Amino acid sequence: MESLMIVLVGILVAVATYLVLSRSVIRVIVGTAILSHAVHLLLLTVGGLKKGSVPLLGQAAAPYTDALPQALILTAIVISFAVTAFLLVLAYRMYLMNGTDDLEELGGSSDE
């Protein structure tokens, strides 16, 4: 199962890289959101299932899941949602001011 998740993370990183390298601002923002989801999936996969006994006295030894990667991922999801929302509002404002979302046209004039 972990190898399937790693392949999925690789596919998501490839798609995110393609979107980030495009000319449209919206595609760049979607690419960064997909890249953050790929990192969340990677952290969850690397955190994985622990082998050994539970750190409680009097309990039967069974595999358990470490809660630290899940807490880190939850925090990262909230932060990436806030950054994505900010970037979308910034892109909307930029579109209203300039009338385009093409990064080549937003680069400035050619006489500078």
N, C-alpha and C positions, 0 to 999 in steps of 0.2 A: 504494500500500500504506500509506503514511503517513497518508493521509486516512482510510482505514478504521480505522486504529489510534486516531486522534484521536476518531472517532465512537464507538468502543468505550470509550474513556476517558470520554467525556461520558456515555454510558449508565451506566457503572459509578459515576460520581460522582453521577448522579441517583438511582440505586438506594441508594447509601450514604447520601445525604442523607435519603431517605425513611426508611430504617431508623434512622438516628440520632435522628430526630425522633419516634420511636414511644415508647410507654410502657413497654415491656418492656426489662429490663436486658440480656437475652440478644440481643435485636434490636439494641440500641445497640452491643454489643460486636461483633456480626457486621458491622454497618455501618461501624465503624471499621476492621475488617480489610479489608473490600472497598474502602474509601477508600484505605488504604495500598497495596493492589494496583493501584488506578487510578493512583496517583502513581508507582509503580514502572514501570508500562507507559508513562506519559507521559515519564519520564526516559529510558527505553530508546528511545522514538520520537524524542525531541528529540536524543539522542546520535547516532543514525542512522549512515548510511554516509558516510564522508568522501570528498570528491573530491580527487584529487591523488596524489602519489607517496608511497610508504612511506618512513618516516624512517630507512631503512637504506641504506648506500652499496653500490653494485653490484647492486642489485635492480631489476627491471623496474617501471616505474610502473604501478600498478594500484590500484583502489579498496581501501580498507582500513577496518577498524572500530576506533574508538578504544576502548581498554580501560578508561578512567577511568569512564565512566557505568556500565559493567558491574560494576566493583568497588564503586562507590557503591551500586548496586542490591542487590548481594549483601549488603553490610553492612546496608542498610535492611531487607532481608528477615529477617535474623537478629534485628534489633532489634524489628521489628513482631511476629515470632513470639513473642519473649519477653514483650512487652507484652500481647499477646493471651492468652497462657497465664496471666500474672499477673491480668489482668482476669477471666478465667474462674474462677480459684480464688477471687478476691475475691467474685464474684457467687455462687458456690456457698456460700461461708461466710455471705454476707449472706442467702441463702435459708434456710440452716439456722437462723440467729439470728432472722429475722423471719417466716419462713413464706410469703413472697411475693416476686415479682420485679417488681411493678408500681411504677413510680416515683411515681405519685400517692399510693399508700398509704404509701410510704417517706418522704414529705415531712414527716412530723411530725403532731402533733395540731392541731386547728383552734383550740384555746383559747390557743395561744402567740402 
